[in-house]
Amino acid sequence: MPCCVLPAWYFWLFLAIIAEIYAGGNPTKKGSNLQGKVWKFGDHIDTDLIIAARYLNTSEPSELARHVMEDADPEFVAKMAPGDLIVAGVNFGSGSSREHAPIALKAAGVAAVIAPSFARIFYRNAFNMGLPIFELPEADEITEGDTVRIDMSTGDIINETQGKTYKFTPIPPFMQELVDAGGLIAYAQKEIAEKGAA
């Protein structure tokens, strides 16, 4: 192996360390519910809109949280409350591969993001950081201000305001395990502890 080429697992270890430093391990169990007020955003919300590059000179989650979604809606942080939900259009999280985007959302108290589709790297980073995200083709039917409940045990997204129920695209089992654990590092710690106890 060339001296400057690292095994792929180094990358995932790095993300795990970042997850622990930035986001912590706050589990969202499969059998639990998430419920909050909806804040709507459009298509192709990229990572620069989620957390602008000018704020990446810090790695402090609370500081990143103060500026989350600022360039998409300057009043977002002032308006939202912990436990609220973001519902967006297609390709949420496109752009750079920065882990800061899901970290900032989670640190701000966003309980979950619902969208018809997510950029692939953001999709993986969100699960690594323990931020629940849900693919829902009918996301555009949900309006800002609606109260939405996500039932993790049944796979339902219930719009309490409109009285509509949807099925979210099933989460791959390993990704669900990451969310259940609170992120990649918490998952790794659990696996190590279980193997050590065996």
Secondary structure, 3 states (H helix, E strand, C coil): CCCCCCCHHHHHHHHHHHHHHHCCCCCCCCCCEEEEEEEECCCCCEHHHHCCHHHCCCCCHHHHHCCCCCCCCCCHHHHCCCCCEEECCCCECECCCCCHHHHHHHHHCCCEEEECCECHHHHHHHHHHCCCEEECCCHHHCCCCCEEEEECCCCEEEECCCCEEEECCCCCHHHHHHHHHCCHHHHHHHHHHHHHHC
